[in-house]
């Protein structure tokens, strides 16, 4: 049995289709002839064929696979089909061949120019299509052959996103037009006659890095792709052109790009990879994490196979959230860790606090564990943000009373509980005492975040009223959208 599978980009976090192929040309030496260029197309398809988009089911018997609905199926909707869809869209479009040629050159970085080898842009795209069509569909053990209904509901209608994509391209085109007229040195000279709107555009010229912006003609061609062919393809090729030209993008524009990518169902890495982003300075007071953060988040990532080691910490600390300035996760974690290190909290209480928040089967040795965390955070910051100077901001003491009330209300409910009873048992009462110390003498914000973790570890049932109070406290602290909702499964029905 065969059927249409989920598209390439649902299972992978790389660029795909024609924009993904163009990326391969930017990363390879310029092909000497058409055969070598088509060889790069084949190599891209081969790379996809070597990928395994789902977990292996080789350990299952034939009967078990049948019961679960798995079989060896033709993958007739993978990278090759995404590429062919992009190609056919351009070949059959009303765009002039010169516009298609300009888009290809911009996205591929000029490494392969079909015109220099006697081909029109459409002829080149047809050769790509023929190369894809000549390949037999691959067979993948473990793929469900049924089409994905989730995919059908995900992709937005072109009319819903076309204007937003075109607007992004048009704004960069306006900047390119000003830069082309004035030059970098001449921007200030024409500011006096530009008017308010023109000044705003010219200020955006700071998004331009050392590399030149794509030409106005190229950007106009990209607008045509988005408006008259496919906004998704136009968006991806536009991103590829920005990356090729090393255009520096400010955070606000980057956020809009990520919002568009989310609407298309694209992974965040499709935006991030290769894009030059002008990140704002690290600010530990800026609450831009969607979920938990800092020491409480680190504790929440502990699991049965997790060990308190430098290597585990490195992997955890390096993973900034989408849209965060590189190094932000390490900076926030370091601030929490320094608060605890510099406090009067006894080592035994620090160990209890970690056990209660993490439920980790391992054991830690008080401040030695905190010192290791701090060392790894500093290593990460030296690599990702060498100009950053770690600081410990004043604690948010104005919220100490409401957080303390929640800790004291929870304490009787867990008085007879034990954390990690089968590994390194810690009385829950010790954890709650340590939490109260954190709230009253260190930082109510950190204390509240750790309380939320302890609630999960001990599976403490919550009333709707309690949860609503937690949400209100989280909002006052500026927590992200899903931070407090991480404990909503503990609310008792009725």
Buried (B, 14 or more C-beta within 10 A) or exposed (E): EBBBBBBBBBBBEBBBBBBBBBBBBBEBEBBEEBEEBBBBBEEBBEEBEEBEBEEEBEEBEEEEBEEEEBBEBBBBBBBBBBBBBBBEBBBEBEBEEEBBBBBBBBBBBEBBBBBEBEBBBBBBBBBBBEBBEEEEBBEBBBBBBEEBEEBEEBBBEBEEBBEBBBEBBBBBBBBBBBBEEBEEEEBEEBBEEBEEEBBEBBEBBEBBBEBEBBBBBBBBBBBBBBBBBBBBBBBBBBBBBBBBBBBBBBBEBBBBBBEBBEBBBBBBBBBBBBBBBBBBEBBBEBBBBBBBBBBBBBBBBBEEEBEBEEEBBBEBBBEBBBBBBBBBBBBBBBBBBBBBBEBEBEBEBBBBBBBBBBBBBBBBEBBEBBEBBBBBBBBBBEEBBEEBEBEBEEBBEEBBEBBBEBBEEBBEBBEEBBBBEEBBEBBBBBBBBBBBBBBBEBBBBBBBBBBBBBBBBBEBEBEEEBBEBBBEBBEBBBBBEEBBBBBEEBBEEE
